[in-house]
């Protein structure tokens, strides 16, 4: 049985900087990544289910958002006078 190698959308190769050229697969508890444009190849151990998610700019709250009070937005009806 062969291992399915899948391309990772939006990933940039750390060696040649080509986008959408990295493919990844897992085999025997090891995660592999390789670039089809250059000779970049990487092996990473597969993390357990209990390990935390990798910290990225997308899944983190910005400092200014942490300290900001949340206020509801009120929509005004232009036909009614404000009180």
MMTF fields as JSON, N, C-alpha, C and O atoms, coordinates in Angstrom:
{
  "mmtfVersion": "1.0.0",
  "mmtfProducer": "UNKNOWN",
  "numBonds": 331,
  "numAtoms": 332,
  "numGroups": 83,
  "numChains": 1,
  "numModels": 1,
  "chainsPerModel": [1],
  "groupsPerChain": [83],
  "chainIdList": ["A"],
  "bondAtomList": [4, 2, 8, 6, 12, 10, 16, 14, 20, 18, 24, 22, 28, 26, 32, 30, 36, 34, 40, 38, 44, 42, 48, 46, 52, 50, 56, 54, 60, 58, 64, 62, 68, 66, 72, 70, 76, 74, 80, 78, 84, 82, 88, 86, 92, 90, 96, 94, 100, 98, 104, 102, 108, 106, 112, 110, 116, 114, 120, 118, 124, 122, 128, 126, 132, 130, 136, 134, 140, 138, 144, 142, 148, 146, 152, 150, 156, 154, 160, 158, 164, 162, 168, 166, 172, 170, 176, 174, 180, 178, 184, 182, 188, 186, 192, 190, 196, 194, 200, 198, 204, 202, 208, 206, 212, 210, 216, 214, 220, 218, 224, 222, 228, 226, 232, 230, 236, 234, 240, 238, 244, 242, 248, 246, 252, 250, 256, 254, 260, 258, 264, 262, 268, 266, 272, 270, 276, 274, 280, 278, 284, 282, 288, 286, 292, 290, 296, 294, 300, 298, 304, 302, 308, 306, 312, 310, 316, 314, 320, 318, 324, 322, 328, 326],
  "bondOrderList": [1, 1, 1, 1, 1, 1, 1, 1, 1, 1, 1, 1, 1, 1, 1, 1, 1, 1, 1, 1, 1, 1, 1, 1, 1, 1, 1, 1, 1, 1, 1, 1, 1, 1, 1, 1, 1, 1, 1, 1, 1, 1, 1, 1, 1, 1, 1, 1, 1, 1, 1, 1, 1, 1, 1, 1, 1, 1, 1, 1, 1, 1, 1, 1, 1, 1, 1, 1, 1, 1, 1, 1, 1, 1, 1, 1, 1, 1, 1, 1, 1, 1],
  "groupList": [{"groupName": "UNK", "atomNameList": ["N", "CA", "C", "O"], "elementList": ["N", "C", "C", "O"], "formalChargeList": [0, 0, 0, 0], "bondAtomList": [1, 0, 2, 1, 3, 2], "bondOrderList": [1, 1, 2], "singleLetterCode": "X", "chemCompType": "L-PEPTIDE LINKING"}],
  "groupTypeList": [0, 0, 0, 0, 0, 0, 0, 0, 0, 0, 0, 0, 0, 0, 0, 0, 0, 0, 0, 0, 0, 0, 0, 0, 0, 0, 0, 0, 0, 0, 0, 0, 0, 0, 0, 0, 0, 0, 0, 0, 0, 0, 0, 0, 0, 0, 0, 0, 0, 0, 0, 0, 0, 0, 0, 0, 0, 0, 0, 0, 0, 0, 0, 0, 0, 0, 0, 0, 0, 0, 0, 0, 0, 0, 0, 0, 0, 0, 0, 0, 0, 0, 0],
  "groupIdList": [1, 2, 3, 4, 5, 6, 7, 8, 9, 10, 11, 12, 13, 14, 15, 16, 17, 18, 19, 20, 21, 22, 23, 24, 25, 26, 27, 28, 29, 30, 31, 32, 33, 34, 35, 36, 37, 38, 39, 40, 41, 42, 43, 44, 45, 46, 47, 48, 49, 50, 51, 52, 53, 54, 55, 56, 57, 58, 59, 60, 61, 62, 63, 64, 65, 66, 67, 68, 69, 70, 71, 72, 73, 74, 75, 76, 77, 78, 79, 80, 81, 82, 83],
  "secStructList": [7, 7, 7, 7, 7, 3, 3, 7, 6, 6, 7, 5, 7, 6, 6, 6, 7, 7, 5, 6, 7, 3, 3, 3, 3, 3, 3, 6, 6, 3, 3, 3, 3, 3, 3, 1, 1, 1, 7, 7, 3, 3, 3, 3, 3, 7, 7, 7, 6, 6, 1, 7, 7, 7, 7, 7, 1, 1, 1, 1, 7, 7, 2, 2, 2, 2, 1, 7, 7, 7, 7, 7, 7, 7, 7, 7, 7, 6, 6, 1, 7, 7, 7],
  "xCoordList": [0.843, 0.0, 0.892, 1.813, 0.636, 1.445, 0.854, -0.351, 1.7, 1.297, 0.843, 1.483, -0.274, -0.796, -0.028, 0.031, 0.558, 1.275, 0.362, -0.112, 0.119, -0.811, -0.081, 0.789, -0.448, 0.102, -0.588, -1.783, 0.173, -0.351, -0.548, 0.42, -1.796, -2.129, -1.568, -1.694, -0.954, -0.482, 0.858, 1.327, 1.484, 2.767, 3.895, 3.899, 4.847, 6.007, 7.206, 7.44, 7.949, 9.131, 10.178, 10.499, 10.717, 11.73, 13.065, 13.879, 13.3, 14.565, 14.469, 15.282, 13.492, 13.435, 12.34, 12.258, 11.498, 10.429, 9.323, 8.57, 9.211, 8.121, 6.855, 6.898, 5.733, 4.477, 3.749, 3.832, 3.032, 2.22, 3.039, 2.557, 4.268, 5.116, 5.51, 6.271, 4.99, 5.3, 4.238, 3.043, 4.668, 3.73, 4.119, 5.288, 3.12, 3.337, 2.657, 1.683, 3.198, 2.605, 3.127, 4.133, 2.436, 2.853, 3.09, 2.37, 4.119, 4.44, 5.222, 6.237, 4.747, 5.412, 5.665, 6.736, 4.692, 4.824, 5.719, 6.099, 6.058, 6.897, 6.169, 5.62, 6.17, 5.573, 6.692, 7.728, 6.476, 7.463, 6.916, 5.719, 7.813, 7.478, 8.604, 9.778, 8.229, 9.25, 8.744, 7.54, 9.681, 9.362, 9.611, 10.632, 8.673, 8.841, 9.648, 9.971, 9.98, 10.765, 12.257, 13.092, 12.587, 14.003, 14.243, 13.392, 15.378, 15.701, 15.363, 15.913, 14.459, 14.065, 13.335, 12.441, 13.726, 13.101, 13.181, 14.22, 12.097, 12.058, 11.301, 10.296, 11.788, 11.117, 10.749, 11.576, 9.528, 9.072, 8.344, 7.606, 8.533, 7.751, 6.286, 5.983, 5.383, 3.957, 3.657, 4.026, 2.98, 2.68, 1.5, 0.664, 1.443, 0.313, -0.958, -0.925, -2.06, -3.367, -3.474, -4.228, -2.739, -2.84, -1.98, -2.101, -1.125, -0.246, -1.036, -2.06, -0.548, -1.255, -1.017, -0.071, -1.893, -1.8, -0.583, -0.241, 0.062, 1.204, 0.786, -0.226, 1.542, 1.219, 1.527, 2.65, 0.508, 0.664, 0.023, -0.655, 0.222, -0.398, -1.909, -2.62, -2.4, -3.832, -4.59, -5.701, -4.023, -4.762, -4.449, -4.845, -3.761, -3.439, -4.203, -4.445, -4.582, -5.269, -4.209, -3.24, -4.399, -3.446, -3.552, -4.597, -2.461, -2.439, -3.503, -4.147, -3.7, -4.703, -6.12, -7.022, -6.336, -7.651, -7.902, -9.052, -6.862, -7.015, -7.539, -8.398, -7.037, -7.377, -8.566, -8.961, -9.124, -10.203, -11.552, -11.871, -12.338, -13.679, -14.604, -14.506, -15.486, -16.442, -17.679, -18.24, -18.095, -19.297, -20.235, -19.807, -21.525, -22.467, -22.701, -22.596, -23.016, -23.317, -24.823, -25.56, -25.284, -26.714, -27.0, -26.321, -27.993, -28.39, -29.518, -30.528, -29.334, -30.325, -31.299, -30.913, -32.551, -33.578, -33.648, -33.988, -33.342, -33.306, -34.683, -34.767, -35.758, -37.107, -37.54, -38.477, -36.873, -37.257, -36.283, -35.08, -36.782, -35.875, -35.094, -35.603, -33.859, -33.023, -33.473, -33.928, -33.341, -33.709, -32.507, -32.644],
  "yCoordList": [-1.177, 0.0, 1.246, 1.339, 2.189, 3.396, 4.507, 4.535, 5.406, 6.536, 7.675, 7.977, 8.31, 9.435, 10.695, 11.067, 11.345, 12.599, 13.727, 13.719, 14.697, 15.788, 17.121, 17.37, 17.976, 19.323, 20.173, 20.018, 21.069, 21.955, 23.325, 23.971, 23.771, 25.037, 26.231, 26.316, 27.142, 28.397, 28.349, 29.381, 27.197, 27.079, 27.476, 27.121, 28.22, 28.671, 27.833, 27.638, 27.349, 26.531, 27.381, 28.477, 26.894, 27.667, 27.773, 28.636, 26.927, 26.967, 27.797, 28.697, 27.508, 28.186, 29.253, 29.964, 29.377, 30.375, 30.188, 31.125, 29.009, 28.734, 28.411, 27.668, 28.978, 28.74, 27.54, 27.278, 26.816, 25.66, 24.543, 23.852, 24.37, 23.305, 22.29, 21.361, 22.465, 21.56, 20.48, 20.774, 19.242, 18.152, 17.463, 17.451, 16.891, 16.3, 14.949, 14.674, 14.099, 12.807, 12.314, 12.811, 11.336, 10.717, 9.234, 8.581, 8.72, 7.309, 6.858, 7.459, 5.803, 5.218, 6.241, 6.239, 7.109, 8.08, 9.259, 10.0, 9.447, 10.579, 11.342, 10.747, 12.671, 13.534, 14.019, 14.491, 13.902, 14.31, 15.479, 15.551, 16.395, 17.479, 17.587, 17.464, 17.822, 18.005, 18.979, 19.109, 19.659, 20.592, 19.883, 19.218, 20.03, 19.401, 20.284, 19.852, 21.526, 22.425, 22.408, 22.688, 22.081, 22.051, 20.796, 19.908, 20.721, 19.512, 19.622, 18.871, 20.552, 20.683, 19.426, 18.93, 18.912, 17.733, 17.875, 18.273, 17.554, 17.706, 16.55, 16.088, 16.082, 15.045, 15.639, 16.298, 15.414, 15.889, 14.76, 14.011, 14.619, 13.599, 14.013, 15.198, 13.057, 13.344, 13.597, 12.799, 14.724, 15.095, 14.293, 13.822, 14.143, 13.424, 14.257, 15.449, 13.6, 14.254, 15.306, 16.268, 15.145, 16.046, 17.295, 18.212, 17.352, 18.501, 19.707, 19.568, 20.881, 22.104, 22.457, 21.984, 23.293, 23.737, 24.638, 25.394, 24.561, 25.389, 26.858, 27.213, 27.71, 29.12, 29.82, 29.763, 30.483, 31.256, 32.616, 32.856, 33.515, 34.839, 34.768, 35.676, 33.713, 33.574, 33.145, 33.624, 32.262, 31.747, 32.468, 31.989, 33.587, 34.346, 35.663, 36.277, 36.092, 37.371, 38.456, 38.301, 39.552, 40.659, 41.352, 41.301, 42.006, 42.693, 43.774, 43.919, 44.541, 45.601, 45.033, 45.71, 43.821, 43.195, 42.637, 42.579, 42.229, 41.683, 42.735, 42.438, 43.951, 45.01, 45.848, 46.772, 45.559, 46.365, 45.902, 44.713, 46.88, 46.563, 46.369, 47.079, 45.417, 45.137, 45.975, 45.966, 46.699, 47.519, 47.141, 47.022, 46.949, 46.599, 47.777, 48.937, 47.464, 48.478, 48.647, 47.667, 49.891, 50.163, 50.728, 51.645, 50.181, 50.665, 51.67, 51.367, 52.861, 53.923, 53.919, 53.736, 54.123, 54.248, 55.706, 56.534, 56.08, 57.492, 58.156, 59.384, 57.372, 57.956, 58.347, 59.13, 57.814, 58.116, 59.109, 59.004, 60.092, 61.036, 60.346, 59.449, 60.783, 60.232, 60.767, 61.905, 59.946, 60.42, 60.604, 60.999],
  "zCoordList": [0.0, 0.0, 0.0, 0.811, -0.885, -0.964, -0.101, 0.152, 0.339, 1.154, 0.256, -0.752, 0.63, -0.152, 0.227, 1.398, -0.769, -0.559, -1.031, -2.167, -0.147, -0.464, -0.467, 0.367, -1.419, -1.46, -0.398, -0.147, 0.222, 1.252, 0.619, 0.219, 0.526, -0.133, 0.635, 1.857, -0.096, 0.473, 1.182, 1.662, 1.264, 1.954, 1.011, -0.168, 1.56, 0.788, 1.213, 2.405, 0.257, 0.538, 1.26, 0.8, 2.382, 3.105, 2.362, 2.69, 1.385, 0.661, -0.63, -0.837, -1.495, -2.803, -2.888, -3.89, -1.859, -1.769, -2.802, -3.068, -3.381, -4.318, -3.523, -2.542, -3.958, -3.266, -3.866, -5.066, -3.001, -3.399, -4.042, -4.94, -3.587, -4.129, -3.049, -3.322, -1.818, -0.709, -0.625, -0.647, -0.529, -0.293, 1.01, 1.397, 1.679, 2.993, 3.083, 2.382, 3.974, 4.247, 5.592, 6.1, 6.157, 7.409, 7.169, 6.413, 7.835, 7.692, 8.925, 9.277, 9.573, 10.744, 11.857, 12.462, 12.129, 13.21, 12.901, 13.808, 11.661, 11.249, 10.155, 9.228, 10.273, 9.258, 8.339, 8.807, 7.04, 6.035, 5.223, 4.943, 4.848, 3.916, 2.914, 3.26, 1.651, 0.622, -0.426, -0.648, -1.066, -2.145, -3.469, -3.647, -4.391, -5.697, -6.652, -7.758, -6.238, -7.082, -6.751, -7.611, -5.511, -5.123, -4.279, -4.236, -3.62, -2.861, -1.374, -0.569, -0.986, 0.413, 0.875, 0.19, 2.047, 2.634, 4.146, 4.673, 4.854, 6.303, 6.931, 6.389, 8.08, 8.861, 10.214, 10.845, 10.666, 11.965, 12.678, 12.039, 13.99, 14.702, 14.754, 14.889, 14.648, 14.751, 16.224, 17.086, 16.511, 17.893, 18.41, 17.638, 19.746, 20.334, 20.231, 19.925, 20.491, 20.463, 21.563, 21.414, 22.664, 23.807, 23.669, 24.481, 22.674, 22.536, 22.047, 21.377, 22.389, 22.034, 20.565, 19.935, 20.049, 18.663, 18.5, 19.409, 17.364, 17.056, 17.073, 16.469, 17.751, 17.859, 16.541, 16.039, 15.989, 14.76, 14.931, 15.931, 13.974, 14.069, 13.915, 14.346, 13.314, 13.065, 14.32, 14.55, 15.133, 16.279, 17.589, 18.651, 17.547, 18.749, 18.779, 17.74, 19.989, 20.168, 20.305, 21.049, 19.583, 19.654, 21.004, 21.652, 21.432, 22.722, 22.813, 23.852, 21.734, 21.785, 21.855, 22.347, 21.38, 21.471, 22.863, 23.299, 23.567, 24.911, 25.879, 26.709, 25.783, 26.724, 26.28, 26.99, 25.165, 24.613, 25.174, 25.168, 25.663, 26.149, 24.959, 23.959, 25.077, 24.015, 24.269, 25.364, 23.241, 23.344, 22.208, 21.06, 22.525, 21.467, 20.526, 20.924, 19.288, 18.278, 18.228, 18.119, 18.306, 18.206, 16.825, 16.362, 16.185, 14.863, 15.065, 15.699, 14.523, 14.694, 13.515, 12.36, 13.844, 12.819, 12.421, 13.267, 11.161, 10.77, 10.827, 10.839, 10.86, 10.908, 12.298, 12.454, 13.326, 14.706, 15.294, 15.056, 16.072, 16.721, 17.848, 18.519, 18.035, 19.094, 20.453, 20.567, 21.454, 22.785, 23.665, 24.823]
}
